[in-house]
Amino acid sequence: MIIQWILAGLIGYLIGAIPTGVIITRLLKGINLTTFGSGHTGATNVKRAVGINAAIVAAILDILWGTISVWIAWLITKNYWMAAAAGSAAIIGHNWSVYIRMQGGIGLSTLYGSLLFFQPLLVTGAVLILVALRMFMVKILHFHRNRVTIFCMLVFPLILKCLTLRPEGILLCVFGGLVIIIKTIPDWNRVYENKNV
């Protein structure tokens, strides 16, 4: 059992740690994403570096890594708790990737991808609620976007619980949200020169 837990976590971490954004920006424009813009390696910074199309590809792949991590762990163990652990490890891998000297993104796409394994339609509905809430708070109320991200990660598990997601998925959301909050806190007072990015 312990070996299975370790294997699930290791698989999740190594797949989630694939630095999609870094690979894409380096291939397209020779840009080192870890030293560009925010320094994060997710889709938002990819958009700043090389444009929206590349950012969409990066986001889709990061979602896919999360889903694959959880799916492989479940295939190996047939245990939903271990699958959730692999999803958590994938988010950690995305945020602190061994492939790029422990740098990475925020983990939002990887969290979404990890949760998709459990109940895709329900999770997507919850994410749409969260996106609408975030847009309202950032675009209408003009709250700081990173503080809104932290707030959204606090309410995300509550939304999923209200929508009756499996308990393993809720725990994954709690842990993954905490990892995202930890990675977002350093940007608490970040000033954005371009309000559209």
N, C-alpha and C positions, 0 to 999 in steps of 0.2 A: 504493500500500500504506500509506504513512504517513497519507494522508488518511483511509483506511478505519479505521485504528487510532484516529485522533483522533475521527472520527465515532462509532465504537462507544463510546469512552469518554465522549464528551459526551452521547450519548443515554442511556447507563446512568446517568450522574450526574444529569441533569435529571429522569429518571423516578424514580430512587431517592430524590431529594431532596424529592419531594412530601410535605409534612408532614401525613400522614394524622391522626395523633393530635391535632395542634394544631387542625386543621379540625373534627374531631369534637367535641372538648371545647368549642370556641368556639361551635359551632352549638347544642349541647345545653344548655350552662350558662353560656356567656359567659366561660369560664375560659381564661386564658392558660397553657397547659401548660408553657411554658418557665420560668415562675416559680412553678409549683406542685409540691409534693412534691420529688422528686429533681431536677426540672428537665429530665429526659429526656422525649423525645416519643413513646416507644414504648408498647406495649400495657400494660405493667405500671403505668406512671404514669397512663395513661388509666383503668385500673381504679380507681386511688386517687381520681381526680377525678370520674368519672361512672358507674363501675360495670362489672360483668363483661361485660354484653352489648355495650357500646360497645368494650370492650377486645378482645373477640373480632373485631368488625368491623375494628378498627384492625389487628390482627395479620393477618387474612386479606388486607387490602388491601396491607399492607407486604410480605407474601409474594408477592402478585400483581405488585407493582412490580418485585421482583427477577426474577421469571420473565419478565415482559414485556421487561425491559431486555435480558436475555440472548437471548431469542427474536428480537427486532427486530435486534439486532446480527448474529445468525447469518443471518437472512434477507437482510441487506444484503451480508454478506461471504462467507457459506457457509464460515466458518472458525471452528472450535471454540475456538481460542486467543483470537481476537478476541471471541468470545461470552463467554469467561471474563473477559476484560478489562472488558467491559461490566458483568458481574456485580460485579466488584471496584469499579468506579466507582459502581455503584448503592449499594453499602454505604457508600462514602465520602460519597455524596450524602445518604443517610439520616442519617448521623452528623453531618455538617457541611453543612446545607442552605442553599443560597444564598437560598432563599425566606424563611428566618427567621433571618437574620443569623448564619449559620454555626453554629447550634445544631442539636440533633437527638437521636436515640435512641442505642441501643447497637449495633443492626444485626443482631441474631440472626434476626429474621423475614426480613429482606431476604437474609441469607446463605442461609437455608433455601430461600427462593423461587428464588434464583439457581441453586442446586445442583439444584433439581428438574428443570430443563431437561435435564440430562444423563441421569440414570437415576432417575426419580421413586420407584420402589418401593425400590430399594437405598438411596437417600438417606433416605427416610422411615424405613426400618429402622434405619439408623445413628443418626438423630435420636432414635428411641425408646430405643435403647441409651444414648445420651447423657443423655436426660431421666431414665431410671431411675438412672443413675450420679449425676446431680446431686441427685435427690431423696434417694438414700441418704446422700450426703455432707452435705446440708443438714439433712434431717429426722431422720436417725438418728445421724449422727456429729456434728451441730451445728457444722459448719465454716461460716465466713463465706461468704455466698452469692456475693459478688462475686469472692472468691478462687477459689471453686469454678468460677465462670464462666470465669475465666482458665485454670484447669486443664483444663476441658472443651474449650476452644479449642485447647489444646496437643495433646490426644489425639484430637480429631475427625478430623484428616487421617489419622492412623494407622488409625482404625477404617474410614474410607473406602477406604484402600489395602488393608486386609485383605479388604474386601468387593469389591475389584477395580473401583472406580469409574474412569472414564476419567481419564487423566493431567491433562487440562485442568481437570476438576472438582476434582481433588486440589490443583492449584496455586491455583485459585480459593479453595478452603477454607483453604489456608495463608495466602494474602494477606488474605482476608476475616477469618479468625481473628485475624491480627495487628492489623488495623484495630479489631476489637472489643476486643482486649486493651488497645490504646492508649486507647480510650474508657473502659474499665472501671477502669484503674489509679487514676484520681483518687478512686474510691469504695472503695479498698482497705480503709480503716479506717472506712467509713461505719457509723454506729449506726442500727439500725432500731427505731423506737419500737413499731411494730406488727409482730409477728413473722409475721403472716399475709399481708403484702403484699411 
